Amino acid sequence: MNAKPRSISRHFSWGSVLANVVTILAAGIWLTPLLFTALMSFRPPAEPVTQGNIFVGTILTTENYTRAWEIAPWPDHYRNSIIFVVGTLAVQLVTVTLAGYAFARMTFFGRDLLLILVLLQLMIPPGVLLAQNFATIRDLGLFDTHVAMMIPYWGSAFGTLLLRQAFREVPIELEEAARIDGATLVQVLRHVYVPLAVPTYIAFGVVSVSSHWNEFLWPLVVTQSESVRPLTVAINKLIRTADQGSLYSLLMAGTVLVIAPLSIVFMIFQRRFVESFASSGVK
């Protein structure tokens, strides 16, 4: 006697479906400016936006990229941006590690008050300290240097809080065992805390690099020569006016040149980045 096949009942969660729909809509909204920028960068520069398709005009052309590359010394600006973000991140990794460990494991007078002051730093807009930071750079004689762009970001309240939480989750018994074996503070950090917080470091690195790669106002104020200025400031050279107004297609081509490196790196390592954010608890 043949057994009757059992019907498999499928239960759909309307909440999950709604979440997926909202996620897709949010992704579409987020991609719209990027798609508009990429398409308009191929628009003929001589055509007004009222002619042809609003995105690409009557034809597709790479003339904007050719003209943009000729206007500014892009290799120098790429080098400056890399020096800026890598130099800033290198110092930040040291400062946030030491500060995170101090708030997570050390006991000292005023620790809670100092932590509150660090939290308050997150609420202060960077533009508020623009004049004070510029005066400090001028007094130090560092104007128009790579170091001048990095100094205000060598300490990170966000990174400190992130590492503090990661270090608090490390079992204290591991540190005690290392101390019994004669390990110093530097050795404890290097062999116990840092290896266990690698996902947190990667997540913080992504946030730091992306934010400083797109930094515009501070490098504009504190630099003057093309040999120091990063990519974001170089876009100013592409703002040209004509009879019909600004050459938006040329400006869009320059924008693509600025955001392309980070976009390519993220697409290649997106799974690792997402896993790092999930492991570190960054939302």
MARFILO-772755 format. One record per residue (C-alpha): x, z, y. Coordinates in steps of 0.001 Angstrom, whole numbers, plus 524288, in hexadecimal, padded with zeros to 5 digits. Each point is the difference from the previous one (the first is absolute). Example, Ala and Ser with C-alpha at 12.3 -4.5 7.8 and 13.67 -1.06 7.14 Angstrom:
2
<atom><u>8300C</u><w>81E78</w><v>7EE6C</v></atom>
<atom><u>8055A</u><w>7FD6C</w><v>80D70</v></atom>
END
This chain:
283
<atom><u>80000</u><w>80000</w><v>80000</v></atom>
<atom><u>805B5</u><w>7FBCF</w><v>80CD4</v></atom>
<atom><u>80141</u><w>80A4D</w><v>80A2D</v></atom>
<atom><u>7F90F</u><w>7FD41</w><v>80CB0</v></atom>
<atom><u>809C4</u><w>7FDF4</w><v>80AFC</v></atom>
<atom><u>7FF81</u><w>80A67</w><v>80A0D</v></atom>
<atom><u>7FD2E</u><w>7FBF5</w><v>80DD1</v></atom>
<atom><u>80A10</u><w>80429</w><v>809B9</v></atom>
<atom><u>7F9A9</u><w>805B3</w><v>80BF5</v></atom>
<atom><u>806D7</u><w>7FE10</w><v>80CB9</v></atom>
<atom><u>7FE3D</u><w>809AE</w><v>80AC3</v></atom>
<atom><u>802C4</u><w>7FB6F</w><v>80D9F</v></atom>
<atom><u>80387</u><w>8099D</w><v>80A96</v></atom>
<atom><u>7FA06</u><w>7FBBE</w><v>80CC8</v></atom>
<atom><u>8097F</u><w>808CC</w><v>8070E</v></atom>
<atom><u>80B83</u><w>7F8D3</w><v>7F9FE</v></atom>
<atom><u>7FA17</u><w>7F2C5</w><v>8034A</v></atom>
<atom><u>7FD9E</u><w>8043B</w><v>80DFC</v></atom>
<atom><u>80DF2</u><w>8050F</w><v>80118</v></atom>
<atom><u>8053F</u><w>7F2FC</w><v>7FB13</v></atom>
<atom><u>7F7BB</u><w>7F86A</w><v>809AB</v></atom>
<atom><u>80450</u><w>80890</w><v>80B50</v></atom>
<atom><u>80E39</u><w>7FE8D</w><v>7FBBB</v></atom>
<atom><u>7FEEE</u><w>7F139</w><v>7FF72</v></atom>
<atom><u>7F999</u><w>7FF80</w><v>80D66</v></atom>
<atom><u>80A65</u><w>808E8</w><v>805B2</v></atom>
<atom><u>80AB1</u><w>7F78A</w><v>7FA0E</v></atom>
<atom><u>7F9AB</u><w>7F3DD</w><v>805BF</v></atom>
<atom><u>7FF2E</u><w>80639</w><v>80D75</v></atom>
<atom><u>80E3C</u><w>80430</w><v>7FF10</v></atom>
<atom><u>8046E</u><w>7F26E</w><v>7FBAD</v></atom>
<atom><u>7F87F</u><w>7F8B2</w><v>80A8E</v></atom>
<atom><u>809F6</u><w>80213</w><v>80B19</v></atom>
<atom><u>80B43</u><w>7FCD4</w><v>7F6D5</v></atom>
<atom><u>7F953</u><w>7F39A</w><v>7FB47</v></atom>
<atom><u>7FCAE</u><w>7FC16</w><v>80DEE</v></atom>
<atom><u>80E2A</u><w>80207</w><v>8042F</v></atom>
<atom><u>8056F</u><w>7F801</w><v>7F4B1</v></atom>
<atom><u>7F681</u><w>7F4B6</w><v>801DF</v></atom>
<atom><u>8015F</u><w>7FF62</w><v>80EC2</v></atom>
<atom><u>80ED5</u><w>7FF9B</w><v>7FED2</v></atom>
<atom><u>7FE78</u><w>7F24C</w><v>7FA45</v></atom>
<atom><u>7F760</u><w>7FB53</w><v>80B2A</v></atom>
<atom><u>805C5</u><w>7F55E</w><v>808F2</v></atom>
<atom><u>80516</u><w>80718</w><v>80C24</v></atom>
<atom><u>7FAFF</u><w>7F59F</w><v>80977</v></atom>
<atom><u>7F1DD</u><w>8011E</w><v>7FB73</v></atom>
<atom><u>7F6CD</u><w>80995</w><v>806AC</v></atom>
<atom><u>7F843</u><w>8092D</w><v>7F763</v></atom>
<atom><u>7F38C</u><w>7F87C</w><v>80311</v></atom>
<atom><u>80528</u><w>7F3BE</w><v>7F962</v></atom>
<atom><u>7FEC0</u><w>7FDFF</w><v>7F168</v></atom>
<atom><u>7FEC2</u><w>80B75</w><v>7F6BC</v></atom>
<atom><u>801A3</u><w>80D18</w><v>806C7</v></atom>
<atom><u>80A3E</u><w>80418</w><v>7F5FE</v></atom>
<atom><u>80871</u><w>7F41C</w><v>7FD31</v></atom>
<atom><u>7FBB7</u><w>7F5EA</w><v>80A0D</v></atom>
<atom><u>7FFC9</u><w>7F1AE</w><v>7FC37</v></atom>
<atom><u>80C5D</u><w>8001A</w><v>7F7A3</v></atom>
<atom><u>80986</u><w>8097F</w><v>7F9C1</v></atom>
<atom><u>80DAC</u><w>80090</w><v>80597</v></atom>
<atom><u>80C43</u><w>8085A</w><v>7FEF6</v></atom>
<atom><u>803F9</u><w>7FCEE</w><v>80DF7</v></atom>
<atom><u>7FCEF</u><w>80DD7</w><v>8046A</v></atom>
<atom><u>809B5</u><w>805D5</w><v>7F66B</v></atom>
<atom><u>80A75</u><w>7F64E</w><v>80426</v></atom>
<atom><u>7FE0E</u><w>80304</w><v>80E69</v></atom>
<atom><u>7FF3B</u><w>80EA4</w><v>7FDA7</v></atom>
<atom><u>80CB2</u><w>7FFDF</w><v>7F853</v></atom>
<atom><u>806C6</u><w>7F8B0</w><v>80B09</v></atom>
<atom><u>7FB3D</u><w>80907</w><v>80AD3</v></atom>
<atom><u>80574</u><w>80CE1</w><v>7FAC2</v></atom>
<atom><u>80C24</u><w>80389</w><v>7F7F1</v></atom>
<atom><u>7F801</u><w>8045F</w><v>7F454</v></atom>
<atom><u>80B81</u><w>8031F</w><v>7F6DD</v></atom>
<atom><u>8050D</u><w>809E1</w><v>809F0</v></atom>
<atom><u>7F282</u><w>805FE</w><v>801B0</v></atom>
<atom><u>7FE1C</u><w>800F3</w><v>7F141</v></atom>
<atom><u>80D1A</u><w>806E1</w><v>7FEFC</v></atom>
<atom><u>7FC4D</u><w>80969</w><v>80AED</v></atom>
<atom><u>7F301</u><w>80352</w><v>7F9AC</v></atom>
<atom><u>80687</u><w>80286</w><v>7F2EB</v></atom>
<atom><u>80A35</u><w>808BC</w><v>80657</v></atom>
<atom><u>7F539</u><w>80735</w><v>80746</v></atom>
<atom><u>7F736</u><w>802CC</w><v>7F456</v></atom>
<atom><u>80AD5</u><w>8028A</w><v>7F60C</v></atom>
<atom><u>807DF</u><w>808B3</w><v>80925</v></atom>
<atom><u>7F3EA</u><w>807B6</w><v>803B9</v></atom>
<atom><u>7FBA9</u><w>801B6</w><v>7F1E8</v></atom>
<atom><u>80D8D</u><w>80417</w><v>7FB62</v></atom>
<atom><u>80082</u><w>80B59</w><v>8099E</v></atom>
<atom><u>7F1B7</u><w>80367</w><v>7FDC6</v></atom>
<atom><u>80229</u><w>8019F</w><v>7F164</v></atom>
<atom><u>80A21</u><w>80A70</w><v>802D5</v></atom>
<atom><u>7F85C</u><w>80737</w><v>80A78</v></atom>
<atom><u>7F2E7</u><w>8000F</w><v>7F901</v></atom>
<atom><u>80672</u><w>8045A</w><v>7F350</v></atom>
<atom><u>80689</u><w>80BB1</w><v>80655</v></atom>
<atom><u>7F418</u><w>80376</w><v>80833</v></atom>
<atom><u>7F6B2</u><w>7FE21</w><v>7F499</v></atom>
<atom><u>8081C</u><w>80902</w><v>7F766</v></atom>
<atom><u>800E2</u><w>80A32</w><v>80AB2</v></atom>
<atom><u>7F14A</u><w>8008A</w><v>801C3</v></atom>
<atom><u>7FD5B</u><w>7FF5E</w><v>7F168</v></atom>
<atom><u>809C1</u><w>809E2</w><v>7FA6B</v></atom>
<atom><u>806C8</u><w>807B8</w><v>80AA3</v></atom>
<atom><u>7FAA0</u><w>80C3C</w><v>8065C</v></atom>
<atom><u>803FC</u><w>80281</w><v>80DFC</v></atom>
<atom><u>7FA6A</u><w>805CB</w><v>80C6D</v></atom>
<atom><u>7F65F</u><w>7F710</w><v>80701</v></atom>
<atom><u>7FEBB</u><w>7F639</w><v>7F4E9</v></atom>
<atom><u>7F145</u><w>7FEDB</w><v>80116</v></atom>
<atom><u>80096</u><w>7FEBE</w><v>80ECF</v></atom>
<atom><u>80A63</u><w>7F57E</w><v>7FEEE</v></atom>
<atom><u>7F7A3</u><w>7F8C7</w><v>7F612</v></atom>
<atom><u>7F4A2</u><w>80041</w><v>80990</v></atom>
<atom><u>808D1</u><w>7FA25</w><v>80A73</v></atom>
<atom><u>8039C</u><w>7F531</w><v>7F688</v></atom>
<atom><u>7F191</u><w>7FD78</w><v>7FD9B</v></atom>
<atom><u>7FDA9</u><w>7FF56</w><v>80E98</v></atom>
<atom><u>80A38</u><w>7F55A</w><v>80103</v></atom>
<atom><u>7F722</u><w>7F72F</w><v>7F803</v></atom>
<atom><u>7F5A8</u><w>8012D</w><v>80A95</v></atom>
<atom><u>808CB</u><w>7FBE6</w><v>80B55</v></atom>
<atom><u>7FF60</u><w>7F15F</w><v>8031F</v></atom>
<atom><u>80DA9</u><w>7F9F3</w><v>8008C</v></atom>
<atom><u>7FD4D</u><w>7FA66</w><v>80D7D</v></atom>
<atom><u>7FF07</u><w>80DA1</w><v>805D6</v></atom>
<atom><u>80E7E</u><w>8026F</w><v>7FD74</v></atom>
<atom><u>80472</u><w>7F28E</w><v>8045B</v></atom>
<atom><u>8058A</u><w>8042C</w><v>80D32</v></atom>
<atom><u>80695</u><w>80C3A</w><v>7FAA2</v></atom>
<atom><u>80637</u><w>7F89E</w><v>7F4B8</v></atom>
<atom><u>804D0</u><w>7F55A</w><v>80918</v></atom>
<atom><u>8062B</u><w>80A13</w><v>80903</v></atom>
<atom><u>806E9</u><w>80630</w><v>7F46D</v></atom>
<atom><u>80543</u><w>7F2E1</w><v>7FB5F</v></atom>
<atom><u>804BC</u><w>7FCE4</w><v>80DBF</v></atom>
<atom><u>806EE</u><w>80D12</w><v>80155</v></atom>
<atom><u>806A9</u><w>7FDFD</w><v>7F2DE</v></atom>
<atom><u>804B5</u><w>7F291</w><v>80437</v></atom>
<atom><u>7F97E</u><w>7F95C</w><v>7F468</v></atom>
<atom><u>7F75C</u><w>7F65F</w><v>8073A</v></atom>
<atom><u>7FF5E</u><w>7F276</w><v>7F9CB</v></atom>
<atom><u>8056C</u><w>8043D</w><v>7F2DC</v></atom>
<atom><u>7FAC0</u><w>80072</w><v>7F221</v></atom>
<atom><u>8017B</u><w>80EC5</w><v>7FFCD</v></atom>
<atom><u>7F738</u><w>8012D</w><v>80BEF</v></atom>
<atom><u>7F4D1</u><w>7F9CA</w><v>7F874</v></atom>
<atom><u>801E8</u><w>80908</w><v>7F456</v></atom>
<atom><u>801F6</u><w>80D7F</w><v>80607</v></atom>
<atom><u>7F1A5</u><w>80359</w><v>8031D</v></atom>
<atom><u>7FC32</u><w>7FD25</w><v>7F1DB</v></atom>
<atom><u>80AD1</u><w>80727</w><v>7F8D3</v></atom>
<atom><u>7F6CE</u><w>80B67</w><v>7FE14</v></atom>
<atom><u>7F2C7</u><w>7FD8F</w><v>7F9AB</v></atom>
<atom><u>7F521</u><w>80A02</w><v>7FFA5</v></atom>
<atom><u>7F881</u><w>7F7A1</w><v>7F649</v></atom>
<atom><u>80BBC</u><w>7FF06</w><v>7F6F0</v></atom>
<atom><u>802A5</u><w>80E88</w><v>8010E</v></atom>
<atom><u>7F232</u><w>80399</w><v>7FBFB</v></atom>
<atom><u>80039</u><w>7F5DA</w><v>7F51C</v></atom>
<atom><u>80CBC</u><w>8052E</w><v>7FA40</v></atom>
<atom><u>7FBAD</u><w>80E17</w><v>801CE</v></atom>
<atom><u>7F425</u><w>7FD79</w><v>7F784</v></atom>
<atom><u>80808</u><w>7F89F</w><v>7F5DC</v></atom>
<atom><u>80A4A</u><w>80AC3</w><v>7FF23</v></atom>
<atom><u>7F5AE</u><w>80A98</w><v>7FEBA</v></atom>
<atom><u>7FB20</u><w>7F955</w><v>7F39F</v></atom>
<atom><u>80D6F</u><w>800CE</w><v>7F9A4</v></atom>
<atom><u>800AC</u><w>80BDE</w><v>7F6D1</v></atom>
<atom><u>8085C</u><w>80A95</w><v>8062A</v></atom>
<atom><u>805C5</u><w>802CA</w><v>7F293</v></atom>
<atom><u>807B5</u><w>7F34C</w><v>800B8</v></atom>
<atom><u>806A4</u><w>80467</w><v>80C78</v></atom>
<atom><u>8029C</u><w>80D84</w><v>7FA8A</v></atom>
<atom><u>80643</u><w>7FA2B</w><v>7F3E9</v></atom>
<atom><u>808A5</u><w>7F76F</w><v>8087B</v></atom>
<atom><u>803D6</u><w>80BB7</w><v>80857</v></atom>
<atom><u>803C3</u><w>807B3</w><v>7F3D6</v></atom>
<atom><u>808EA</u><w>7F4BB</w><v>7FC16</v></atom>
<atom><u>806C3</u><w>8013E</w><v>80D2A</v></atom>
<atom><u>7F9BA</u><w>7F48D</w><v>8071F</v></atom>
<atom><u>800B7</u><w>7FFD1</w><v>80EC2</v></atom>
<atom><u>7F4B3</u><w>7FCA5</w><v>808F3</v></atom>
<atom><u>8045B</u><w>7F1E0</w><v>8010F</v></atom>
<atom><u>80137</u><w>7FEFC</w><v>7F139</v></atom>
<atom><u>7F287</u><w>8060A</w><v>7FE1E</v></atom>
<atom><u>7FA14</u><w>7F612</w><v>8093E</v></atom>
<atom><u>80761</u><w>7F4A7</w><v>7F9FA</v></atom>
<atom><u>7FDB8</u><w>8031F</w><v>7F1A4</v></atom>
<atom><u>7F2FE</u><w>8074E</w><v>80013</v></atom>
<atom><u>7F742</u><w>7FCF0</w><v>80B92</v></atom>
<atom><u>803A9</u><w>7F23A</w><v>80411</v></atom>
<atom><u>7FE9B</u><w>7F9A2</w><v>7F267</v></atom>
<atom><u>7F292</u><w>80619</w><v>7FE31</v></atom>
<atom><u>7FB70</u><w>7FB60</w><v>80D74</v></atom>
<atom><u>80401</u><w>7F1AD</w><v>7FEC9</v></atom>
<atom><u>7F1DC</u><w>7FAE9</w><v>8010F</v></atom>
<atom><u>7FE54</u><w>807F5</w><v>80C6D</v></atom>
<atom><u>80C87</u><w>7FA7C</w><v>805AB</v></atom>
<atom><u>7FB90</u><w>7F21D</w><v>7FD0A</v></atom>
<atom><u>7F2C0</u><w>80269</w><v>80641</v></atom>
<atom><u>8064F</u><w>805C2</w><v>80C13</v></atom>
<atom><u>809C8</u><w>7F4CF</w><v>80084</v></atom>
<atom><u>7F510</u><w>7F5F9</w><v>80005</v></atom>
<atom><u>7F911</u><w>806EE</w><v>80B38</v></atom>
<atom><u>80C87</u><w>801AE</w><v>807C0</v></atom>
<atom><u>804EA</u><w>7F214</w><v>7FE67</v></atom>
<atom><u>7F2E3</u><w>7F9AE</w><v>802FC</v></atom>
<atom><u>7FD80</u><w>80847</w><v>80C22</v></atom>
<atom><u>80D8A</u><w>7FE2D</w><v>805C5</v></atom>
<atom><u>800A2</u><w>7F194</w><v>7FC97</v></atom>
<atom><u>7F3E4</u><w>7FE48</w><v>80885</v></atom>
<atom><u>804A3</u><w>8091F</w><v>80AD3</v></atom>
<atom><u>7FF78</u><w>7F92B</w><v>80D1F</v></atom>
<atom><u>7FEFB</u><w>808DE</w><v>80BE9</v></atom>
<atom><u>80BDF</u><w>808C3</w><v>7FDF2</v></atom>
<atom><u>8099C</u><w>7F4F8</w><v>7FC92</v></atom>
<atom><u>7FAF2</u><w>7F871</w><v>80BC3</v></atom>
<atom><u>802C1</u><w>80B5F</w><v>80929</v></atom>
<atom><u>80D18</u><w>80458</w><v>7FAA4</v></atom>
<atom><u>80677</u><w>7F2C0</w><v>7FD9B</v></atom>
<atom><u>803A4</u><w>7F4B5</w><v>808BA</v></atom>
<atom><u>80922</u><w>7F66E</w><v>7F91C</v></atom>
<atom><u>7FBFD</u><w>7F66F</w><v>7F56A</v></atom>
<atom><u>80AD9</u><w>804F8</w><v>7F72A</v></atom>
<atom><u>7F8B5</u><w>80CE9</w><v>7FE67</v></atom>
<atom><u>7F188</u><w>7FCFC</w><v>80158</v></atom>
<atom><u>7F7D6</u><w>7FF20</w><v>7F375</v></atom>
<atom><u>7F614</u><w>7F5E2</w><v>7FBC5</v></atom>
<atom><u>7F427</u><w>805FE</w><v>80676</v></atom>
<atom><u>80645</u><w>7FF2E</w><v>80D71</v></atom>
<atom><u>80490</u><w>7F215</w><v>7FD61</v></atom>
<atom><u>7F1D2</u><w>7FB71</w><v>7FF85</v></atom>
<atom><u>7FF82</u><w>80182</w><v>80ECA</v></atom>
<atom><u>80836</u><w>7F3CD</w><v>80117</v></atom>
<atom><u>7F54D</u><w>7F814</w><v>7F991</v></atom>
<atom><u>7F607</u><w>80312</w><v>80A89</v></atom>
<atom><u>7FFB6</u><w>7F39F</w><v>807F0</v></atom>
<atom><u>7F565</u><w>7FB2C</w><v>8090E</v></atom>
<atom><u>7FB4D</u><w>7F231</w><v>801B9</v></atom>
<atom><u>7F4C2</u><w>7F95B</w><v>806EB</v></atom>
<atom><u>7F69F</u><w>803B2</w><v>7F533</v></atom>
<atom><u>804CD</u><w>80E1C</w><v>7FF25</v></atom>
<atom><u>80891</u><w>80751</w><v>7F688</v></atom>
<atom><u>80578</u><w>7F8D0</w><v>7F435</v></atom>
<atom><u>7F95D</u><w>80852</w><v>7F5D3</v></atom>
<atom><u>80440</u><w>7F79F</w><v>7F495</v></atom>
<atom><u>80E4A</u><w>80219</w><v>8039B</v></atom>
<atom><u>7FDB7</u><w>80E8C</w><v>80158</v></atom>
<atom><u>7F952</u><w>8005D</w><v>7F2BB</v></atom>
<atom><u>80BA8</u><w>7F91C</w><v>7F9DC</v></atom>
<atom><u>808F2</u><w>80A5D</w><v>805A4</v></atom>
<atom><u>7F718</u><w>80A9F</w><v>7FAD0</v></atom>
<atom><u>800B4</u><w>7FA39</w><v>7F259</v></atom>
<atom><u>80EE1</u><w>7FFE4</w><v>800F0</v></atom>
<atom><u>7FFA9</u><w>80E84</w><v>80338</v></atom>
<atom><u>7F678</u><w>80494</w><v>7F584</v></atom>
<atom><u>80458</u><w>7F6C3</w><v>7F523</v></atom>
<atom><u>80B54</u><w>8084F</w><v>7FA9D</v></atom>
<atom><u>7F7C8</u><w>80C48</w><v>7FE53</v></atom>
<atom><u>7F4A4</u><w>7F847</w><v>7FA58</v></atom>
<atom><u>808A9</u><w>7F94A</w><v>7F5F9</v></atom>
<atom><u>80690</u><w>80CB3</w><v>7FBFA</v></atom>
<atom><u>7F2DF</u><w>806BB</w><v>7FE75</v></atom>
<atom><u>7FA5C</u><w>7F501</w><v>7F7C7</v></atom>
<atom><u>80BCB</u><w>80074</w><v>7F6F6</v></atom>
<atom><u>8003A</u><w>80EC0</w><v>7FE60</v></atom>
<atom><u>7F1BA</u><w>8032C</w><v>8029B</v></atom>
<atom><u>7FDC3</u><w>80672</w><v>7F2B8</v></atom>
<atom><u>80B96</u><w>80913</w><v>801EF</v></atom>
<atom><u>7FB87</u><w>8034D</w><v>80DBF</v></atom>
<atom><u>7F221</u><w>80315</w><v>7FBC6</v></atom>
<atom><u>804CB</u><w>80867</w><v>7F4BC</v></atom>
<atom><u>808EF</u><w>80767</w><v>8093D</v></atom>
<atom><u>7F4EE</u><w>802C9</w><v>8097A</v></atom>
<atom><u>7F736</u><w>8046A</w><v>7F4C9</v></atom>
<atom><u>80A8A</u><w>808E4</w><v>7FA71</v></atom>
<atom><u>80356</u><w>805F5</w><v>80D25</v></atom>
<atom><u>7F1E3</u><w>80259</w><v>803D0</v></atom>
<atom><u>800C9</u><w>7F80F</w><v>80CA1</v></atom>
<atom><u>7F2C6</u><w>7FAB0</w><v>803DD</v></atom>
END
